[in-house]
Amino acid sequence: MEKTSFDLVILAAGMGSRFGGLKQVQPVGPADELIIEYSVFDALRAGFTRLVLVIRKDIEVDFRETIGRRLESKIDVQYVFQETTAELPGASVSLGKNRNKPWGTGHAVLVAREAVRGSFAVINADDFYGVSGYAELAGHFNRAAGAANPEYALVGYPLRQTLSEFGTVSRGLCATDPAGRLQHITEITKIEKSAGGATYNDAAGAARQLSGSEIVSMNFWGFTPAVFPQLEQLFSDFLVQKGSDSKAEFYLPTSISTLNERGQAKVALLKSTDAWFGITYREDLASSQSAIRSLIAAGRYSSPLWQ
């Protein structure tokens, strides 16, 4: 029997304005390994065999020199490009010319449409997720194989694990049904760590308190290709409603939440047993490097990583 394999789509088109540079190429490992290398290493261990990198054309040279050369000998790497103007591959949606800001994570997944071959995971380039999440997704893909209706998955993390000591963050807050399945996701911006958990201001400007135990989306998703025509339709609707708003973004968590609420897809909420960490601000880099050293000391990784 042919061994099942999966694709890993990494969203890496952002320049990291708050971090102050191309944060995807900042080393975190003792042998100058990047976070993205640990992600690929963990995904390979869980049965993922192809990598699709979503980048921008203007940073292609940097990526090929700093990331591509590290990964192309380890895994089959495909590049796709997220641009503010273009026609989406394999879709009927064309983008206008009056846009400087990226269209968002939902659009980033859409541009991977022609490169993806089967069930696939989606992650951010600058986030460390841990090996258990990939294993959870691989198990989900095998269980859901052949399902009549789309069955997707989200690997969630407690909010307190995802906050930065150095500034605010945006997170997708997950709501579940009594059985623990995902109901919807609410995108919350400018969340700040506090003594009691976290705080943010709602749309009316009122301060809101969070405990820190809430499960949030860190853009660690599992999909089948059935998601592409669904996202295309939602993106078409988004362009009609908000296409002229230069600040509006087509968020992946909000899009999947909409599909779930409409009954057009089921979304399993999976839990990782590993810690999440990422680089939002330059000051987060040192803590990420420390976390990697601790995992190496615990025997989770070798140093250097690729041995």
N, C-alpha and C positions, 0 to 999 in steps of 0.2 A: 504494500500500500504506500502511495506517495505521501511523504511527510507534509503536514500542513504548515504553511508559512504565511507570514503577515507583513504588511508594509508599515513603516513608521514615517509619518509626515511631521516635519519640524518647521514651525513657524519662526522664521528668522529674518524677516524683512525690516524690523525696526532698528533704528539707529541708537536707541537708548538715550533720549535727550536728557532725562533726569540724571542718568549715570555719567553723562558727559563724554560719550564716545561710542564706539562700536563694542558694546559690552559682551557680545558673543565671543570675542576673541581674547578675553581676559583670562589668563591661566589661574586655575584653582588648585590643581594637583601639584605634588612636590616635584614632578618631572615636567612641569608646565602643561599638564593636561587641562583641557577645557571642560566646562560643564557638559557641553554637547557630546564629548567623548565618553563620559560616564553614562550618559543617557543611551548612546548607541551600544555601549558595552552591555548594559543591563538588558536592553531590548533583544540583543543577539542571544543572550542566555535564555530568554523566554520564548524564542521561536520566531522573532522578526528577522527577515532576511533582506529586505529592500528598504532603502532610505530615500525619501523625497524631501529635498530642501526647498522651502519657499523663501525666496530672497528677492531683492530688487536688482534690476539690471545694473544700476550704478555702483553697487557694492559687490558685484560678481567677482572682480579681480581679487579683492580682499578675501572673500570667502574661499575661492579656489586655492589661494596661496596659504591661508592659515587654517582652514577647516577641511576643504576638499582633499588636500594632499595627505592629511592625517587619516581620513576615513575611507578613501577610495580603495585602499588595499585590504580593508576589513569587511566592507559591505558594498553591495551594488548601490551606487549613488546616482540619483536623478535630480536635475535642477529645474525648477519652474519659477516664473517671475511674477511678482505682484506689482502692478503698476496702477497709477491713478487714472490713466486713459488706456483703453484697449478693449477688444472684444474677448469675452471669456472663452477659453478653449472648450469646444464641444457644446457651447450654449448659445442662446440667441441674444444675450444681454450685451449691449455696448455701453461703454462709459463715456461721460462727457469730458470736456477739456478744461473746466473751470474748477479744478480740484488740486490742492497741494498735499493735503493730509491723506494718509492711507485710508482705505475704505473699511478697515477693521478685520477682525479675526475670521468672521464668517466668509468674507470675500477671499481671504487668504486660503482657506480650505477649498473654496470653489476653483481657484486657479490650479489646484493639484489634480483636477478631474481626469485629465488625459494620462497622467503619470501613474495613477493608482490602479492596481490590478485586482484587488480583492479586499478582504477585511483589513482595516487599517486603524492605527492609533494616531492621535494628534497631540502634540506637546509644544510648549514654548522652548525656544533655543536656550534661554538663560535661566531655566528652572531645573533643579535637581529633584527627581521624583522617587528614586529608589526602586530596586528590582521587583519588589512584591506587586507593585501596581501593574507592571507589564505582565507578570504571571497571572494576575487576576483577569486582565483583559484577554489574554490568550485562552484562558479557561472559558470566559464568557463567549468568545467567538466560536469555540468548539461546541458549546451547549446550544447556541442560537443558530447553528448552521442549518439551513433548509427551512427556517421559520417562514410562515406565510406572510407575515407583516414585519416591517423593519423593527429590529430589536437592537438598540444602541446601548452604550454604557458610559458612565462617568465615574472616574476615580476621584473621590473627594477627600479633603483634609480638614482637620479642625482649624478654625480661623486663627487661633492663638499661635499655631505653627507657621503661619504665613505672613505675620506682621513684620514690619521693619522698625528698628530702633531709631531710624534716621529720617523718617518722613512718612507721608501718607501713601496708601496703596488703594487700588481698585480691586474688588472681589465680587464674584458671583455667588450670592447667598442662596443655598439650596433649601427648598421646602420639600418635605416628604409626607407620604401618606402613613397611616398607622402601621403598615407592613414594612415601612422603610424604603419604599420605592420613590424615585424622584417625581415630584409633582410639577414644580416650576423653579426657575432661577431668577432672582432679582439682582440686577447689576447695581452695585453700590460703589460710589467713588469717594475718594478722600477719607478713607478709614484711617484713624490714628490710634496707636497703642495707648492704653491707659492703665491705671492701677487695677481697675476692676475688669479689664478685658480690652474693650475698644470703644471708640466713639466715632460718630459721623453726623453730618447734617442732612436731613431729608430734603425733599424738593421744596418744601416751604421754608427751609432754613432753620428748622427746629433741631436741637441736639438730640441724638438718639444713642442709647447705650447698648452694647453687645457684650455677652458674657465671655466670648472667646471660644466656647465649645461648639458654636454653630459650624456646620459642615459647609465648606465653600468649594466652588469650582476653581481649579488652577489650570484650566484648559488642558486636562488630561482625559481625552475622549477615546471611545471606541466606536467605529462606524463600519457600515458596509457601503458599497457604491450607490445603494438606494438613496443615500442622503443627498447626492448631488442634484438631481432634478428638484428635490424638495427645497434645498437652499437656493437654487436658481429662481424658483418662484417667489420665495420670500425676499430675495434680493431685488427682484423686479418690483415688488410691492414697496420695498424700502426706497428705491430710487424715485418712485412716483411720489411718495409721501415726504421724503427728506433729502432727496438728491441735490436740492439747491442749498442745503445747509452745510457749509464748509466744515463744521465741527462734528456733524453727526457721523456715527460709526455703526456699521453692520456687525453687531456682536454675535459671535458663535453661541455663547451660553443663552442669550436671549432668544436666538433663532430656534435652538433645540427645545427650549422651554415652550415656545409657541407650538411646535410640532407635537410635543407631549400633551399640552392642554387641549389641542384640537383632536387628539386621538389618532394622529397620523403616524405616530411612532411610540414605542415603549422604551423607556430609559431606565436601566438598572443602575442603582447607586452602589458602587463598589467602594470598599475601604482599603486603603493601603496601610500596612503595618510599619512602613518606613517613614522617617521624617522627611518633610519637604523643606528645601531652602532655595533661595534665589538671589539674584542681584538686581535690585531696583535702583539703589543709590551707590555711589562709589564706596561709601563706608561699609556697605554690605559685603564687599569683596573679602576683607580680612576674616569675617565670621564664616564665610563659605569655605575659605581655605582651611580654617580650623576644623570645621565639620568634616571635611574630607580626610584630614589627618587622623581624626578620631575613628572614622570608619576603616581606615587602613590599619590602625592599631588594633581594631577589633577583628581583623581578618576578613573584612568584607571585600576589600580590593587589594591588589598587589601594587607595589611601587617599583618600577614604573607600571602603569596600568596594563599596557599591551605586552605580555610576556609569552 
